Amino acid sequence: MSNIDQPSPAYIINIGLNLPVTSSFALPLAGYYTWLQYRVISNRIRAKQSIAQFDPKSATSREPDRLLAACRAQANFAENVPLALTISALVEANGGSKRVLTAALSVLCVARVLHADFGIMAKNNMDRGRPVGFFSTVAVVLGMAGYGAYLARGSWGF
């Protein structure tokens, strides 16, 4: 057993918190959330609009609205990160590997920067960072939700 997976020091009080039922429902809810995201993206692609508005000051050009892009980058962070952290907390509460959690949350940090700074804020609100950041975030959310359900599988009551 490595240092990272060893029990906590004695001064950290373990309150015995594990949330197997909540962890179990994180998977289907994360899956549905991913479906909702997919539906928005497919409509953006169909409409050929990545953010869906242009800078009102440049009525003749098709320059993306930087303020709206910045707001969407912030809102997208606020939509995705709390869900990922909540699911990761459920995994941790149910005894998930600290290494797996550290790796997943490290990927999430990089993914959110890629999505915002190298995607939404890039030229025309769409550069490689946006899809890479999006799909990496989805992988973390669904991966952690699946891992949480796996950890809680013995507590489903049937």
Long-range contacts (C-beta under 8 A, 24 or more apart in sequence): 2-99, 4-98, 4-99, 4-102, 5-97, 5-98, 5-99, 17-93, 18-93, 18-94, 18-95, 18-152, 19-90, 19-93, 19-94, 19-152, 20-94, 20-151, 20-152, 20-154, 20-155, 20-156, 21-152, 21-155, 21-156, 21-157, 22-90, 23-90, 23-91, 23-93, 23-94, 23-148, 23-149, 23-151, 23-152, 24-148, 24-149, 24-152, 24-153, 24-155, 24-156, 26-86, 26-87, 26-90, 26-144, 26-145, 26-148, 26-149, 27-142, 27-145, 27-146, 27-148, 27-149, 29-145, 30-83, 30-87, 30-141, 30-142, 30-144, 30-145, 31-142, 31-145, 33-83, 33-141, 34-138, 34-141, 34-142, 37-134, 37-138, 41-134, 50-120, 50-124, 50-125, 50-126, 50-130, 51-120, 51-125, 64-124, 64-125, 66-121, 69-120, 69-121, 69-125, 70-121, 72-120, 72-125, 73-115, 73-116, 73-117, 73-120, 73-121, 74-116, 76-115, 76-116, 76-120, 77-112, 77-116, 80-112, 80-137, 80-141, 81-108, 81-112, 83-141, 84-108, 84-137, 84-140, 84-141, 84-144, 87-141, 87-144, 87-145, 87-148, 88-144, 90-148, 91-144, 91-147, 91-148, 91-151, 94-148, 94-151, 94-152, 95-151, 96-147, 96-148, 96-151, 100-147, 101-144, 104-140, 104-143, 104-144, 105-140, 107-136, 107-139, 107-140, 108-136, 108-137, 108-140, 110-136, 111-136, 111-137, 111-140, 112-137
